[in-house]
């Protein structure tokens, strides 16, 4: 940190500053005392002109234009895939390094897809774009990395309990408003998400591939984990489901390793993973919960036990929870920026 | 039905009549026009004296005593394990056939554990007690039975999204009250369940085995499925989780069959299962949801696709939802009574 502070601090930008992730990006930059000369905030024309606080001062949000991005050294994009596809190449051409939270470039071979606790070396030789992975991918695999290095995970089955925040601030508000309407006995027509959200659970709202039956979220999770782990042969399946929770995802994981392993060994490896806190109290029935993960930088991991459906002793089940807006998005992006 | 009506109709009893399942038992008996000479309602001393409607008349709830059960031909118990352990043997001794919704007798070798769509033949030769299975077991396997018969399921992994109703009417009320408090910015101390329920997800509230790490709910589900399927070798693991939903469970299933099978063949088998409705619309992203399953007799099944983590073509993933109080409890019990 001393070294990076001694260099000329960069001009940083948050694109999509008024969104759920954008606001957390600003908060993370402030909270982590990110060294910068200036912070600039961008959003669509609709949100331009509003102000957001940063280090005690109100910052005016600018309309995102190609010209506006000139002079930016590091741009943190979180404004959706369409905006990223249009403006990220312009930002790079204007000299910025972009950390992009959308899925637009994640699977491009020359774009590093980075979880700093896992594959920081992938940042070397980037060409101006670094992709921030899907939130479920980050939350699922950050706890698994030391285990994977010690005893290769050959098969991974992911079943998610995903919060509203992944669909943006409007979805979080829809969850609140529709829940209140339900409790008051009033009807509520969903506007943001395709299904009633109050006291309901539904398959992830991204479109479903007609042939495979997997939705886009699941496909992203499966592809991205292989890329981050640099393990194209890892066999993965995912079931992505929304639950009525505001901002932290929980994920049930079933995994198979190359060799048998004990629960005690797995607990040591998972509990020792950077950025992870072990929450695994069988006696008190206390395990990772979205409520505890909300607002926390660390991913909570626990319920580590043998998967009894595999008698070989090579399979485990566990349960994790992580803040979708923090480690699942904004925090990971800022951690990448810190590594640059 | 004509034949059973021509015999002397039985005196039926609901024990635990004022509970969440008890009320649904009464409603199921009425709605299905169950042939009976008299219905008697029993509850603890605390609830005795209240009246509940049945076929347009108010029925007085009696305090449960050994004497009171005399003259009852069929008793539907849903008053918890302790009450069942004490009173079910007394009811049987007094001449009643008992259908018990608790887990007290389910794993007794001489007690049939029955899902009428799956193993009605297990009712033959019962000794007065028939056990109604765990709600998750019923909801998970009713759609799987025709598939299992066509192509044996050798491995089954169950990940649940369980509603409040499984913990009783008080838990449902706690979910409502704590959610309202959360939305109003007020604090709420959990009274019924061990963790905050509003906009949260937590590992099932039954106690966790110190050695295996599995909770009692998971152990029940794994044991009971093997018994109902009469397949002691089936390899099963379960992860049981509460979600903030009122009365219908959703379950993600990953299964492996003895031989490869196509999604189309699986869809035909699952869609043809008695008591099951296929909800599997990839184009509209419409799949089983607790909201749609609530108040429905049928279990909804869909999201049928290959489990991509198994390249052998023998594994599938699917998603089901069923009303915990109906097919998960009261309806299945009344269906057993109809078969007797």
Interface residues (C-beta under 8 A of the other chain):
Chain A: X155 X156 X157 X159 X161 X175 X176 X179 X180 X183 X194 X195 X196 X199 X200 X201 X202 X203 X205 X207 X208 X209 X210 X212 X213 X214 X215 X222 X235 X236 X237 X239 X241 X243 X244 X245 X246 X250 X252 X254 X263 X282 X283 X285 X287 X289 X290 X291 X303 X304 X305 X306 X307 X308 X309 X310 X311 X317 X319 X321
Chain B: X155 X156 X157 X159 X161 X175 X176 X179 X180 X183 X194 X195 X196 X199 X200 X201 X202 X203 X205 X207 X208 X209 X210 X212 X213 X214 X215 X222 X235 X236 X237 X239 X241 X243 X244 X245 X246 X250 X252 X254 X263 X282 X283 X285 X287 X289 X290 X291 X303 X304 X305 X306 X307 X308 X309 X310 X311 X317 X319 X321
